[in-house]
Amino acid sequence: MLLAQFVVLPTIDTGALLGTLFGGNRYAGWIVHFFIGILMALPYVFFFNKWIPAENKYLRGTLYGILVFVFSEIVFFAINLLGYFNSFDLKNMAMMVVGNAVIYMIYGTILGAFFERAGADGFEEAKHNPTTSSRREPVKSRV
């Protein structure tokens, strides 16, 4: 988000934007934005990392970033209909949407870089590692 000013995209003060929901408190807006980022990572880790059909982890994360972007635009539109963002700069809206899409794709790519895909049962590594076995050893009786 901080790099937007260097690539001719309008900067978005997310803290101030979300802060309007809390009476204009910019710090509350940034805290909410931080927690939204964590909450949006959880579906990727537990579901989308396995479900998105891309083998490349960076591409898988980028595709998830696009999904998050679409979801965030729907939420932004719904909140905007409620009248919270009336003073929002509408003349740069198209460039802000493009910038927002790029930001979410970067978010997804970074998210994908940190998480490898687990197998269908979550234990793919154990299947390929001969030192771990899923077989149980027979129980010896104490007679």
Secondary structure, DSSP 4 states (H G I P E B T S, - for coil): -GGGGGGTPPP--HHHHHHGGGTT-HHHHHHHHHHHHHHHHHHIIIIIHHHS--SSHHHHHHHHHHHHHHHHHHHHHHHHHTTTTTTS--TTHHHHHHHHHHHHHHHHHHHHHH-PPP-TTS-HHHHH-TTS-SSPPPPPP--
